[in-house]
Amino acid sequence: QVQLVESGGGLVQAGGSLRLSCAASIRTFSTYAMGWFRQAPGKERGFVAAISWSGGGTHYADSVKGRFTISRDNAKSTVYLQMNSLKPEDTAVYYCAADSSLHRILVVTGAIDYWGKGTLVTVSS
């Protein structure tokens, strides 16, 4: 059974940093594209960042470019999201996603194979 388990969320002041981790129990993890999404209170879940199976390609939402960095360690079946210069508007539940297709991570989010349960990030002003 595939599981994605996020960790690293918490409360941080504006301007601070957090690193989220997503541990995946996927036997063929190195063949999956991975992504991070977030959902703020009262808003729909939206794309944050994605990384190809090899780590050679990364994509970011405009709102986080230059502040967030997605990376992966295929040997540990883990994907990370380094978040710097955090703003109160970054407050949300952050979800990890896995799919055999990077296209689905980026475009067809409703068809993504696997989702984690999320971790809460709260940025205080």
VENZIWO-V548037 format. One record per residue. N is the residue number from 1. PSI is psi in radians with two decimals (* if undefined). BURIAL is # if it has 9 or more other C-alpha atoms within 8 Angstrom, else .. D_CENTER is the distance of its C-alpha to the mean C-alpha in Angstrom with 2 decimals. Layout:
[[N/PSI/BURIAL/D_CENTER] [N/PSI/BURIAL/D_CENTER]]
This chain:
[[1/2.24/./20.47] [2/2.34/./16.82] [3/2.45/#/14.57] [4/2.13/#/10.93] [5/1.98/#/11.11] [6/2.64/#/8.71] [7/2.92/./10.65] [8/-0.08/#/11.34] [9/2.96/#/11.38] [10/-2.90/./14.79] [11/2.27/./17.22] [12/2.63/#/17.59] [13/2.70/#/20.06] [14/2.40/#/19.50] [15/-0.20/./19.34] [16/-3.05/#/17.80] [17/2.66/#/14.80] [18/2.67/#/12.27] [19/2.08/#/10.22] [20/2.55/#/7.57] [21/2.63/#/8.13] [22/1.93/#/7.70] [23/2.21/#/11.23] [24/2.32/#/12.27] [25/1.10/#/15.87] [26/2.11/./16.27] [27/-0.65/./19.55] [28/0.78/./18.76] [29/-0.69/#/15.20] [30/-0.12/./16.26] [31/0.01/./17.03] [32/2.40/#/13.71] [33/2.59/#/11.27] [34/2.64/#/7.59] [35/2.83/#/4.86] [36/2.38/#/2.07] [37/2.87/#/5.29] [38/2.69/#/7.64] [39/1.99/#/11.28] [40/2.76/#/13.95] [41/2.24/./17.33] [42/0.11/./19.44] [43/2.85/./17.02] [44/2.73/./15.35] [45/2.37/./11.72] [46/2.76/./10.49] [47/2.44/#/8.37] [48/-0.98/#/6.49] [49/2.74/#/6.02] [50/2.73/#/7.15] [51/2.45/#/9.35] [52/2.98/#/12.62] [53/-0.58/#/14.12] [54/-0.26/./16.11] [55/-0.04/#/13.73] [56/-0.30/./16.35] [57/2.27/./14.57] [58/2.65/#/11.64] [59/2.55/./11.12] [60/2.60/#/10.19] [61/2.58/#/11.26] [62/-0.58/./14.59] [63/-0.28/./13.93] [64/-0.07/#/11.63] [65/2.34/./13.47] [66/-0.20/./15.30] [67/-0.61/#/13.50] [68/2.58/#/9.92] [69/2.19/#/9.64] [70/2.46/#/7.35] [71/2.95/#/9.60] [72/2.68/#/10.67] [73/1.74/./13.82] [74/-0.48/./15.37] [75/-0.47/./18.20] [76/0.03/./16.14] [77/0.81/#/13.91] [78/2.46/#/10.90] [79/2.56/#/7.72] [80/2.73/#/7.06] [81/1.85/#/5.85] [82/2.13/#/9.39] [83/2.03/#/10.24] [84/2.87/#/13.94] [85/0.86/#/16.55] [86/2.54/#/14.88] [87/2.73/#/16.70] [88/-0.56/#/17.69] [89/-0.10/./16.13] [90/-0.12/#/12.61] [91/2.17/#/13.60] [92/2.96/#/11.65] [93/2.22/#/10.17] [94/2.26/#/6.40] [95/2.47/#/5.73] [96/2.52/#/4.63] [97/2.59/#/6.98] [98/2.42/#/9.68] [99/2.61/#/12.66] [100/-0.23/./15.69] [101/2.10/./15.63] [102/-0.56/#/13.43] [103/-0.71/./15.56] [104/-0.64/#/14.43] [105/-0.73/#/10.70] [106/-0.58/#/12.07] [107/-0.86/./15.12] [108/1.10/#/15.98] [109/-0.45/./13.05] [110/-0.23/./15.72] [111/0.22/./16.52] [112/2.42/#/13.31] [113/-0.91/./14.59] [114/2.51/#/12.45] [115/2.58/#/10.23] [116/3.14/#/9.67] [117/-0.18/#/11.61] [118/2.74/#/9.30] [119/2.41/#/9.95] [120/2.26/#/11.89] [121/2.18/#/11.81] [122/2.16/#/15.26] [123/2.06/#/16.63] [124/2.59/#/20.41] [125/*/./22.71]]
